[in-house]
Amino acid sequence: MSINISCVKWGDKYDRSFVERLKESLNKHLTKDFNFICYTDKPEKEYDRPVIYPELRGWWHKLSLVELEGKNLVFDLDIQINDNIDFLA
């Protein structure tokens, strides 16, 4: 069973490169199966999903992620992953 790994990109504080960097870090440092999901106000990629509550602003979107069912991890866009994180999954 795979785990969902999510992030939130809303507004212009972080550009798309932060999402791509996080995804690449996960591919490099997580050997378990996972689904990458980016909740965003500007869907561009196949893994992007519209934010769950568009009326929210900024970091408040992260609160909606507690409603997700199943196994989920949430990462901020500015995190730096430097080593294996299998223990989290």
N, C-alpha and C positions, 0 to 999 in steps of 0.2 A: 504494500500500500504506500502510495507516495504522499508527500506532504506538500501543502500549499505554502509558498513563500511570497509574501506580499510587501509592497511598498506603496506610498502615496506621493504622487507628483501633482501638485496643484499650484497654479499661478506661475510666476516667473522667477522665484527665488533660486531654484535649481533648474538648469537646462537638461536636455535629454541625455547628455553625456553622463550625468550622475546615475541615471537609470541603467544605461548600458554598462557602466563600470561595475555597478552592483551585480548585475546579471552575470557578467564575465567572472567576477570574484566567486560567485556561488558555483558556477560551472567548474571553476578551478579547485575550490576548497570544500566542496560537498560531493561525496561519492554516492550518496543515496538518491533515489529517484525523487524529483520534486517538480511541481508546476509553478512557474514564475508568473506572478500577476502584478501589474502596476495599475492601481486605481488612479485615474487622472481626469482632469477636466478637458484634456486635449488628446483623445485616443489617436495613436499613429501606427502602432505595431500590433501584431496578432495577439500578443499577450496583454495588451492594454484593455482595461474595462472602465466604463464611465464610473465616476465617483457615485457612491451609493445614495448619498443625500446631497444633491447639487446646491441646496440652499445653505449648506455649511460653508465656512471659509477657513483657509489655512489648515493648521494642524488639527482642527476639530474633526476633520475627515478620519483621522486615525481612530477616533472613538467608535465609529461605525464598524470597524473591523472586529470588534469583540462579538459581533453578531454572527460571524462566520462559523460554520459547522465543520467538524472534522479536525484533522491535525493541521495547525497553522502556525507559521512564524511570521513576524512582521519586523522589517528592518527599516531604519531611517535611510534616506538617500546619502547622507554624509558619512556613513559608517565605512570603515576600512577593515576588510577581512584579510588577515595575513597568514592564516594556518588552517588546517582542517577543522571543520565545525560539525562533523558527523554526530558528535555527542548531543547536539541540540535537536537533531532529527530523530 
